[in-house]
Each structure stands twice: as C-alpha cells, then as structure tokens.
Amino acid sequence: MRADDDADEFFQFEGAASAQPAAGDAPEPPRVPPRLGLLAELTIPEFDEVARAAKLSHVLADTVVFTQGNHADRFFILVDGSVEVIRDSESLATLGPGAFFGESALLVGGRRSATIQTLTECTLWSISYVAFDGAVSHHLMADPAAGAEATRRIDGAPPGAFDHPSEG
C-alpha cells in the first residue's frame, strides 16, 4: 500500500466502503476533495492542509458563485455541473467537471476579474486562500497544462481587472 493510500483511507468516513444507504437515503458525500488533478500531486502534509481547509458546496442553477471585483478568498474545483465565466457582461467560457477557477486573483493578490455563475446544479470544492497559497499554488504553476491555463487567464484579463477599487 502506498503512503498516499494511507492518507486517502484516513480521510474516509468510518464504514464508507461497507455502508449501504437505507432505501431513500442519499449516499453521504465525501468529506474531503478527491485527489484528482492538481490535488493528486500534493504531498501528504499538503493534502492534509487542503483537506482541513476544504468546503464542499452544492449550488443551485443560476447562482452567482462570486462576482467580478469582489475580494478573492477561495479557490474552486468543479466536481459536477457547469458554470459560466462572465466579464463585463460578456460570456467568456463555460467550464465543466474537473475545471478549476478563482486562482487568478489569488495568484496576483487582487480582486476577482470575472463573475462565475452556475448554469446547472453544481457541486464545488472550495479551498481557502491560506491553504491554496501554502499547498496548491506552486503545484498549479508547476503543472504544465494547469500553469499554462492560469497564466493564460491572468494574461487575458484586461488591464486593471485585478486592482482593488481604490487603485483603479
């Protein structure tokens, strides 16, 4: 058994493998984010930090997750559903399961450069800025595809998009 397997088992709720939900009961959602994508590369201590800071949210369709210009305090991973990225009332992209968002403002220490709105019901893991900065950001930028996407998003933002309102 790998050390990573030990960490994953540590975070599973007791009886997860054998517990069958009673008729009509929904299965209990995982208590920590899956070790997929950017999180797969974290060391056990880094993943532990992220798991303690992670928050699972079920969000209805047509809900604003965050608004352009808001203070940035969390990084998001879309588990299921789809979201729209909107800047200055223009749709920039639609993101689906496995996508991440909210990293740009955290990486540059600024405000949100776009609004994120759910198109369907979504399940989101969000991670606090402290955990993102301490455990995820360097893996994000070290991963060729994820780092390129984060850089593209930052570079594609209009001048002043991340500025605090008093700086603009």
Secondary structure, 3 states (H helix, E strand, C coil): CCHHHHHHHHHCCCCCCCCCCCCCCCCCCCCCCCCCHHHHHCCHHHHHHHHHHEEEEEECCCCEEECCCCECCEEEEEEECCEEEEECCEEEEEECCCCEECHHHHHHCCECCCEEEECCCEEEEEEEHHHHHHHHHHHHHHCHHHHHHHHHHHHHCCCCCCCCCCCC
